[in-house]
Amino acid sequence: MNTILPAHPFDDALPALEPAAADDTEPHARTLSEHAYHQLRQHIIEGHYPPGAKLRVEHLKDVYGVGAGTLREALTRLVSDALVVAEGQRGFRVTPMSVDDLEAITRLRIHIEVDALRDSVRRGDDAWAQRVRQSFDQLSAWEQPVSIEHRAAWEACNRRFHEALISAAATPWTYLILRMLSQQSERYRRVCIGLGDSKRDVHAEHTCLFEAAMRRADARAALALEDHIGTTLAVVRNAPPGTLPF
């Protein structure tokens, strides 16, 4: 029986979370729904559909090559991801963005992730250190610097690195919550491309975080992570008037 929690990303013994589907759903239909969901999700995160934009089923079903029912299923999943807002009989819209929203996301992410990192650095064993080092090396290969065409690959490695750092202490609930917050943060990170973020040395931030964790300097690692997470908010706050899509 499926659990509502995702598998621990570094524990193969736990069952992977499978998307909920009715028993009479055809495999091909599930594949189409998954494809539409992932494509639309990525396009929303990348900003192809602006915050607050109307998502018209009749138009999008042709864009993604699926039926109206399949498209609505994908949109409903995106509502659960907090990337889409359902408006009853009026349909769907892209979830709005705002500085206040980013502030709330940032505060919550710092509260949860920094605490998990501090505990993880204290408890981590040799296997944990190896996971962190491996994920850091993979991430480093994509951020010298981060290019637009490789942004999706970098985001995946970035999430892997952050999850490796907390893997000695995090629970499945921790990952579930942080993945949703990170997904929301990614929308704002995309917006920051071309703003003051272009002067940001993300690799240096990750290196500082990695080195503190490897030295088991939990307080230093916690401060580095808090600064790292808060930088996107600082860039958005300091954006020149008229440069943000919200």
C-alpha positions as CSV (number, residue, x, y, z in Angstrom):
1,M,0.0,0.0,0.0
2,N,1.3,3.4,-0.9
3,T,2.3,5.9,1.8
4,I,1.5,9.6,1.6
5,L,5.1,10.4,2.3
6,P,7.9,10.4,-0.3
7,A,10.8,7.9,0.0
8,H,13.9,9.1,1.8
9,P,16.0,10.1,-1.2
10,F,19.0,8.3,0.2
11,D,17.4,5.1,1.5
12,D,16.5,2.5,-1.1
13,A,14.8,0.4,1.5
14,L,11.8,2.8,1.6
15,P,9.1,2.4,-1.0
16,A,8.9,5.1,-3.7
17,L,5.9,7.2,-3.8
18,E,3.7,6.4,-6.8
19,P,1.2,8.8,-8.2
20,A,-2.4,8.1,-7.1
21,A,-4.5,6.6,-9.8
22,A,-7.7,4.7,-10.1
23,D,-7.4,1.0,-10.8
24,D,-9.2,1.4,-14.1
25,T,-6.9,4.0,-15.5
26,E,-5.2,2.9,-18.6
27,P,-1.3,3.0,-18.5
28,H,-1.2,5.2,-21.6
29,A,-3.6,7.7,-20.0
30,R,-1.4,7.8,-16.9
31,T,1.7,8.4,-19.0
32,L,0.0,11.2,-20.9
33,S,-1.2,12.8,-17.6
34,E,2.3,12.5,-16.1
35,H,3.8,14.1,-19.2
36,A,1.3,17.0,-19.2
37,Y,1.8,17.5,-15.5
38,H,5.6,17.6,-15.6
39,Q,5.7,19.8,-18.8
40,L,3.2,22.3,-17.4
41,R,4.8,22.3,-14.0
42,Q,8.2,23.1,-15.5
43,H,6.8,25.8,-17.8
44,I,5.1,27.5,-14.8
45,I,8.3,27.4,-12.8
46,E,10.3,28.7,-15.7
47,G,7.9,31.6,-16.1
48,H,6.4,30.7,-19.5
49,Y,3.0,31.4,-17.9
50,P,3.2,34.6,-15.8
51,P,1.9,34.8,-12.2
52,G,-1.8,35.1,-12.2
53,A,-2.2,34.1,-15.8
54,K,-5.4,32.3,-16.9
55,L,-4.8,28.6,-17.8
56,R,-7.4,27.8,-20.4
57,V,-8.0,24.0,-20.7
58,E,-9.2,24.3,-24.3
59,H,-6.0,26.0,-25.4
60,L,-3.6,24.0,-23.2
61,K,-4.9,20.6,-24.3
62,D,-3.7,21.4,-27.8
63,V,-0.4,22.8,-26.6
64,Y,0.4,19.6,-24.7
65,G,-1.3,17.1,-27.0
66,V,-3.7,15.6,-24.5
67,G,-7.5,15.6,-23.9
68,A,-9.4,18.0,-21.7
69,G,-9.8,15.5,-18.9
70,T,-6.1,14.6,-18.8
71,L,-5.2,18.3,-18.8
72,R,-7.6,19.0,-15.9
73,E,-6.0,16.1,-14.0
74,A,-2.6,17.7,-14.4
75,L,-3.9,21.1,-13.4
76,T,-5.5,19.6,-10.3
77,R,-2.1,18.0,-9.3
78,L,-0.5,21.4,-9.7
79,V,-3.1,22.9,-7.4
80,S,-1.8,20.5,-4.8
81,D,1.7,21.7,-5.5
82,A,0.5,25.3,-4.9
83,L,1.6,26.2,-8.4
84,V,-1.9,26.6,-9.7
85,V,-5.0,28.1,-8.1
86,A,-8.5,26.6,-8.9
87,E,-11.3,29.2,-9.2
88,G,-14.3,26.9,-9.1
89,Q,-16.3,27.2,-12.3
90,R,-14.0,29.9,-13.7
91,G,-11.1,27.5,-14.2
92,F,-7.5,27.7,-13.2
93,R,-4.8,30.4,-12.9
94,V,-1.1,30.4,-12.2
95,T,-0.4,31.0,-8.5
96,P,0.4,34.7,-8.0
97,M,3.9,35.8,-6.7
98,S,4.8,38.6,-4.4
99,V,7.6,39.8,-2.1
100,D,5.4,39.0,0.9
101,D,5.0,35.4,-0.4
102,L,8.8,35.0,-0.9
103,E,9.4,36.3,2.6
104,A,7.1,33.7,4.1
105,I,8.6,30.9,2.0
106,T,12.1,32.0,3.0
107,R,11.4,32.3,6.7
108,L,9.8,28.8,6.8
109,R,12.5,27.2,4.7
110,I,15.2,28.7,6.9
111,H,13.4,27.5,10.1
112,I,13.1,23.9,8.9
113,E,16.2,23.4,6.7
114,V,18.7,25.2,9.0
115,D,17.6,23.2,12.0
116,A,17.8,19.9,10.0
117,L,21.3,20.8,8.8
118,R,22.6,21.6,12.2
119,D,21.4,18.2,13.5
120,S,22.7,16.4,10.4
121,V,26.2,17.9,10.7
122,R,26.3,16.7,14.3
123,R,25.0,13.2,13.6
124,G,26.5,12.5,10.2
125,D,28.6,9.4,9.7
126,D,31.1,8.5,6.9
127,A,28.3,7.5,4.6
128,W,26.7,10.9,5.1
129,A,30.0,12.7,4.3
130,Q,30.4,10.7,1.2
131,R,26.8,11.6,0.0
132,V,27.5,15.2,0.7
133,R,30.8,15.2,-1.2
134,Q,29.4,13.3,-4.1
135,S,26.4,15.6,-4.5
136,F,28.7,18.7,-4.1
137,D,31.0,17.4,-6.9
138,Q,28.0,16.8,-9.2
139,L,26.6,20.3,-8.5
140,S,29.9,22.0,-9.0
141,A,30.2,20.6,-12.5
142,W,27.0,22.5,-13.5
143,E,27.7,25.9,-11.9
144,Q,30.9,27.2,-13.5
145,P,28.8,29.4,-14.1
146,V,25.1,28.2,-14.3
147,S,24.0,28.6,-17.9
148,I,20.4,29.2,-19.0
149,E,20.3,26.0,-21.1
150,H,21.6,23.9,-18.2
151,R,19.3,25.5,-15.5
152,A,17.0,22.5,-15.1
153,A,20.0,20.1,-14.6
154,W,21.5,22.6,-12.1
155,E,18.3,22.8,-10.1
156,A,18.1,19.0,-9.8
157,C,21.7,18.8,-8.6
158,N,21.1,21.8,-6.3
159,R,18.2,20.0,-4.6
160,R,20.2,16.8,-4.4
161,F,23.0,18.7,-2.6
162,H,20.7,20.4,-0.1
163,E,19.0,17.0,0.6
164,A,22.3,15.3,1.1
165,L,23.3,17.9,3.7
166,I,20.3,17.2,5.9
167,S,20.1,13.5,5.2
168,A,21.6,12.4,8.5
169,A,18.7,14.0,10.4
170,A,15.8,14.6,8.1
171,T,12.5,12.6,8.0
172,P,10.3,12.0,5.0
173,W,8.1,14.8,6.2
174,T,11.1,17.1,6.2
175,Y,11.8,16.3,2.6
176,L,8.1,16.6,1.6
177,I,7.8,20.1,3.1
178,L,11.2,21.4,1.9
179,R,10.6,20.1,-1.7
180,M,7.4,22.1,-1.9
181,L,9.2,25.2,-0.5
182,S,12.2,24.7,-2.8
183,Q,9.9,24.4,-5.8
184,Q,8.2,27.7,-4.9
185,S,11.7,29.3,-4.3
186,E,12.7,28.1,-7.8
187,R,10.0,30.4,-9.3
188,Y,11.7,33.3,-7.7
189,R,15.2,32.2,-8.5
190,R,14.2,32.1,-12.2
191,V,12.9,35.7,-11.9
192,C,16.3,36.8,-10.4
193,I,18.1,35.8,-13.5
194,G,19.1,39.0,-15.2
195,L,18.7,41.1,-12.0
196,G,21.4,41.5,-9.3
197,D,21.5,37.7,-9.1
198,S,23.9,37.8,-12.1
199,K,26.6,39.1,-9.7
200,R,26.0,36.4,-7.2
201,D,28.6,33.7,-6.8
202,V,26.4,30.7,-6.1
203,H,29.3,28.3,-6.3
204,A,31.2,30.2,-3.6
205,E,28.1,30.0,-1.4
206,H,27.8,26.2,-1.9
207,T,31.5,25.8,-1.3
208,C,31.3,27.6,2.0
209,L,28.4,25.5,3.1
210,F,30.1,22.3,2.0
211,E,33.4,23.1,3.7
212,A,31.6,24.0,7.0
213,A,29.7,20.7,6.9
214,M,32.8,18.7,6.2
215,R,34.5,20.3,9.2
216,R,31.5,19.4,11.3
217,A,31.2,23.1,12.1
218,D,27.4,23.0,12.7
219,A,27.0,26.7,13.7
220,R,29.1,27.9,10.8
221,A,27.2,25.7,8.4
222,A,23.9,26.9,9.8
223,L,24.9,30.5,9.2
224,A,26.1,29.8,5.7
225,L,22.8,28.1,4.8
226,E,20.7,30.9,6.3
227,D,22.6,33.5,4.2
228,H,22.4,31.3,1.1
229,I,18.6,30.8,1.4
230,G,18.1,34.5,2.1
231,T,20.0,35.8,-0.8
232,T,17.2,35.4,-3.3
233,L,14.9,37.4,-1.1
234,A,17.5,40.2,-0.9
235,V,17.8,40.3,-4.7
236,V,14.1,40.5,-5.1
237,R,13.7,43.3,-2.5
238,N,16.5,45.3,-4.2
239,A,15.1,44.8,-7.7
240,P,14.7,48.1,-9.7
241,P,11.1,49.2,-10.0
242,G,9.3,47.6,-13.0
243,T,11.7,44.7,-13.4
244,L,9.7,42.1,-11.6
245,P,6.7,40.3,-13.1
246,F,4.7,40.8,-9.9
